[in-house]
Amino acid sequence: METITGAVAAFALCTSAPRDTCVVDGDTFWLAGEKIRLADINAPETHQAACAAERALGERAKARLAQLLGGGFALSVEGRATDRYGRLLRVARREGRSLGAQLVAEGLAEPWRGRRSDWCVRLAARE
């Protein structure tokens, strides 16, 4: 595991371009103009959600990720460095704990399993 950067920054929720330091959704954010995808989790979509329940959970995950990132973190490469969309794949940690794992523990994301899940089916099964 190679730590490539550390940061303490205020993270707003992303709006329109240009994007510099903000949170897109529960597993994607911008830091100093670089788009970063958390490599260890999958969070519900916000912009392309398949149902209202996914969008609502995605909004909660996005807000929580902004809070977690604002407390400071270090980024590391654990596996591939980029995804097929050119985003940097990183694990964000504070004091050795993955911020993604924190989102999973809070029910706002799931561990990354190599593909997206159908959040609408998962959320309907909880009801």
FENKA-V594598 format. One record per pair of residues at least 12 apart in sequence whose ideal C-beta (glycine too) atoms are under 8 Angstrom apart, sorted by the first residue. I is the first residue (numbers start at 0). J is the second residue. Records with the same first field share a line. If there is no record, write none. Layout:
# FENKA-V594598
I = J / J
This chain:
# FENKA-V594598
0 = 75 / 76 / 77 / 90
1 = 75 / 76
2 = 73 / 74 / 75
3 = 74 / 75 / 76 / 89
4 = 30 / 73 / 74
5 = 71 / 72 / 73 / 74
6 = 30 / 68 / 71 / 72 / 73 / 74
7 = 69 / 70 / 71
8 = 20 / 30 / 68 / 69
9 = 69
10 = 22 / 28 / 64 / 65 / 68 / 69
11 = 65
12 = 61 / 62 / 65
13 = 28 / 29
18 = 32 / 34
19 = 31 / 32
21 = 65
22 = 61 / 64 / 65 / 68
23 = 45 / 61
24 = 42 / 43 / 44 / 45 / 46 / 57 / 60 / 61 / 64
25 = 40 / 42 / 43 / 45 / 57 / 60 / 61 / 63 / 64 / 102 / 107 / 108
26 = 40 / 41 / 42 / 60 / 64 / 99 / 102 / 108
27 = 86
28 = 64 / 65 / 68
30 = 74
33 = 87
34 = 85 / 86 / 87
35 = 74 / 86 / 87 / 88 / 89 / 91
36 = 82 / 84 / 86 / 87 / 88 / 89
37 = 64 / 89 / 90 / 91 / 98 / 99
38 = 77 / 78 / 79 / 88 / 89 / 90 / 99 / 111
39 = 77 / 90 / 97 / 99 / 100 / 110 / 111
40 = 99 / 100 / 102 / 103 / 108 / 109 / 110 / 111
41 = 108 / 109 / 110 / 111 / 112 / 115 / 116
42 = 57 / 60 / 61 / 64 / 102 / 107 / 108 / 109
43 = 56 / 57 / 60 / 107 / 108 / 118
44 = 57 / 118
45 = 57 / 58 / 61
48 = 118
49 = 117 / 118 / 119
50 = 118 / 119 / 122
52 = 118 / 119 / 122 / 123
53 = 118 / 119 / 122
56 = 107 / 118 / 122
57 = 118
59 = 107
60 = 102 / 107 / 108
63 = 102 / 105 / 107
64 = 98 / 102
67 = 91 / 93 / 98 / 101 / 102
68 = 91 / 98
70 = 93
71 = 93
72 = 91 / 92 / 93 / 98
73 = 91 / 92 / 93
74 = 89 / 90 / 91 / 92
75 = 89 / 90 / 92
76 = 88 / 89 / 90
77 = 90
99 = 111
